[in-house]
Amino acid sequence: MEKKAFVTKEKVQEIAAKYPTPFYLYDEKGIRENAKKVYEAFSWNKGFKEYFAVKACPNTFIINILKEYGCGVDCASKAELMLAHALGFGEGEIMFSSNVTPAEEYIYAREIGATINLDDFTHIEFLDSLTGIPETISCRFNPGGYFSIANTIMDNPQDAKYGFTKEQIIEGFKILKSKGAKNFGIHAFLASNTVTNEYYPELARQLFKLAVELRDETGCDIRFINLSGGVGIPYKPDGEPNDIMKIAEGVHKVYDEVLTAAGMGDVAIYTEMGRFMMGPYGALVTKCIHQKHIYKEYIGCDACAANLMRPAIYDAYHHITVLGKENEPCDHKYDVTGSLCENSDKFAKDRMLPKIDIGDYLFIHDAGAHGFSMGYNYNGKLWSSEILLKEDGNFNLIRRAETPKDYFATFDCFDILDSILKE
Ligand SMILES: *Cc1c(COP(=O)(O)O)cnc(C)c1O
């Protein structure tokens, strides 16, 4: 499938005149259509709720859009919880799926009414000693071994640091019940960025069977099953996108087969998707500011891996459109680079693209999730702005670019800050 930028060169020129590149651009129309579809797809399940994984795109304006469709939030740190609380998410709307959780974060999570999803057996005692056990509690499951779909290994949970073993979750539920828990949830995240409609149904089958077993063995009232994240997007143009309708149908079928058949037809399905909710609807827009001709041809951009680290750390593919040259032949081979003193700072290697000129705008696709949020300040590089392209074609700044003052702010307890900022 051809990948098309959701914005034209002319519009980017207009935006860049006001907010210089690099910037993240988000597509409000795409975000809305997709969120609506997710809720339609799972409408067969009365209690369905998507808890958007905040880490994927922790922007208040974006999260507020998702909130309109009924999304809650999935948090894993105090700062994420603070954001959720400030945006008005309350009881039943915040999932706290943390791990290696500091004491103060559990305390704060309880204060704001977040649902706690315990990552480990020892955290039962830990949480109990801090706040007591809440009436509603969830536990994260790790089945060990390999997770496969139709003979294809998707991931190996045995090497993952997360979750309770089978024995621990059975024992854990008994203990939690004895300490006053009444409403139970089960959670698992067994494979990341799955581009198949079979991931959720297969995961669901395992969790649904576990739910029946847990009810039978412990007598606990299982209220929700959280399929977590992991629904992927095709980063490459030849990839087939996931069909959320088919995915939800697949889960529905297994739900009837396993849960309804066992008299558990009132269990709510929760998801914690990040990438699927936002990935395709955000792009990093950067300008070509240099060209270099040595043993290879290099395009130098005003963005770098500090703005989008996925290519540098995962060797991830991100499609690039040279805006205004959508219909020109891709007859030039380039490495597209940023300015970090790190050779891994390349958005693309040996990529066939149209001839690029200085001043051209590059649209780096599928950066809406785990893009901006994974940014960092290496080499003194500053965080870019974030801009929302609205449905009506207008655009709004939704986060300003970082300035040197922000970057040096943590020296504010020393005299040096003033001298730096005077420079
Ligand atoms: C990261 C994460 C998610 C979101 O994952 P995606 O791959 O973006 O869907 C959901 N739940 C938990 C606990 C996570 O750590």
The ligand as a MOL file (V3000), in Angstrom:
LIG
                    3D

  0  0  0     0  0            999 V3000
M  V30 BEGIN CTAB
M  V30 COUNTS 15 15 0 0 0
M  V30 BEGIN ATOM
M  V30 1 C 3.6070 0.2860 26.4100 0
M  V30 2 C 2.4250 -0.3310 27.0390 0
M  V30 3 C 1.1890 -0.3160 26.3800 0
M  V30 4 C 1.0050 0.2270 24.9850 0
M  V30 5 O 1.6810 -0.5390 24.0620 0
M  V30 6 P 1.4940 -0.3040 22.4800 0
M  V30 7 O 2.4760 -1.2340 21.8830 0
M  V30 8 O 1.7930 1.1170 22.2440 0
M  V30 9 O 0.0910 -0.6580 22.1620 0
M  V30 10 C 0.1070 -0.8360 27.0530 0
M  V30 11 N 0.2230 -1.3580 28.2890 0
M  V30 12 C 1.3860 -1.3960 28.9400 0
M  V30 13 C 1.4340 -1.9480 30.3150 0
M  V30 14 C 2.5280 -0.9020 28.3360 0
M  V30 15 O 3.7030 -0.9540 28.9810 0
M  V30 END ATOM
M  V30 BEGIN BOND
M  V30 1 1 1 2
M  V30 2 1 2 3
M  V30 3 2 2 14
M  V30 4 1 3 4
M  V30 5 2 3 10
M  V30 6 1 4 5
M  V30 7 1 5 6
M  V30 8 2 6 7
M  V30 9 1 6 8
M  V30 10 1 6 9
M  V30 11 1 10 11
M  V30 12 2 11 12
M  V30 13 1 12 13
M  V30 14 1 12 14
M  V30 15 1 14 15
M  V30 END BOND
M  V30 END CTAB
M  END
